[in-house]
């Protein structure tokens, strides 16, 4: 796995994009394990654990405010552009909330948040549907309890929403 090293004074918000079973949570666990070894603090914010989009956005705001994490991984499917836009909007709102701006207006003074670099990067885990279906059927003790045969319908619905008719067909290497 490639080493991700955020530039100095830059925080990175990774927005994971992929259907259930595509490997988002596994990717996060590998990145966070690597960050533990490199002393680059990492935080995983997972909708399977927090249950709602609102709880995820609140956790994102809190983690940004805390300031102790260089890398924040937002582990949700984000299968449509609006879901990804929620993350961008949350980061923008967090930056506006410090510095004297009122009613959503830009800050009236230069705040630490306004000058802090927060890079938002989308990571799309592009896996064939059959691979994702097999993974959700085979997994046990999933955080969001999306496992077994009933999960296949969820994978198919989200796959159609994310890819439409342009879905990847080759198995992952």
Residue pairs with C-beta under 8 A, 6 or more apart in sequence:
1 30
1 34
3 34
3 38
4 12
4 31
4 34
4 71
5 38
5 40
6 12
6 40
6 70
6 71
6 119
7 117
9 116
9 117
10 70
10 117
10 118
10 119
11 64
11 69
11 70
11 71
11 72
11 116
11 117
11 118
11 119
12 70
12 71
12 72
12 118
12 119
12 120
12 121
13 60
13 72
13 74
13 87
13 91
13 118
13 119
13 120
13 121
14 31
14 71
14 72
14 73
14 74
14 121
14 122
14 123
15 74
15 78
15 84
15 87
15 120
15 121
15 122
15 123
16 24
16 27
16 28
16 73
16 74
16 75
16 76
16 78
16 123
16 125
17 77
17 78
17 79
17 84
17 122
17 123
17 124
17 125
17 162
18 24
18 77
18 78
18 124
18 125
18 126
18 127
18 162
19 77
19 79
19 127
19 129
19 132
19 155
19 158
19 159
19 162
20 77
20 132
20 136
20 146
20 151
20 154
20 155
20 158
21 127
21 131
21 132
21 133
21 134
21 135
21 136
21 139
21 151
21 155
22 125
22 126
22 127
22 132
22 135
23 125
23 127
23 135
24 75
24 76
24 77
24 125
25 46
25 48
25 75
25 143
27 123
27 125
28 44
28 46
28 73
28 75
29 44
31 42
31 71
31 73
32 42
32 43
32 44
32 73
34 42
35 41
35 42
35 70
35 71
36 42
40 70
40 71
41 68
41 69
41 70
41 71
42 69
42 70
42 71
42 72
42 73
43 63
43 69
43 71
43 72
43 73
44 73
44 75
45 56
45 59
45 60
45 63
45 72
45 73
45 74
45 75
46 56
46 75
46 76
46 143
47 53
47 55
47 56
47 75
47 76
47 77
47 144
48 75
48 142
48 143
48 144
48 146
49 143
49 144
50 56
50 59
53 76
53 83
53 86
56 74
56 76
57 86
57 87
57 90
60 72
60 74
60 87
60 90
60 91
60 94
61 90
61 93
61 94
63 69
63 72
64 72
64 91
64 94
64 118
65 94
74 87
76 83
77 83
77 158
77 162
78 84
78 87
78 122
79 158
79 161
79 162
80 161
80 162
84 122
87 120
88 120
91 118
91 120
94 113
95 111
95 113
95 114
95 116
95 118
96 104
96 105
96 106
96 107
96 114
97 113
98 107
98 111
98 112
98 113
98 114
99 107
99 108
99 109
99 110
99 111
99 113
99 114
100 107
100 108
100 109
100 111
101 107
101 108
106 114
107 114
126 168
127 168
127 172
128 167
128 168
128 169
128 170
128 171
128 172
129 155
129 156
129 159
129 167
130 171
131 171
131 172
132 155
132 159
133 152
133 155
133 156
136 142
136 146
136 147
136 148
136 151
136 152
136 154
136 155
137 147
137 148
137 149
137 151
137 152
139 147
140 147
141 147
146 154
159 167
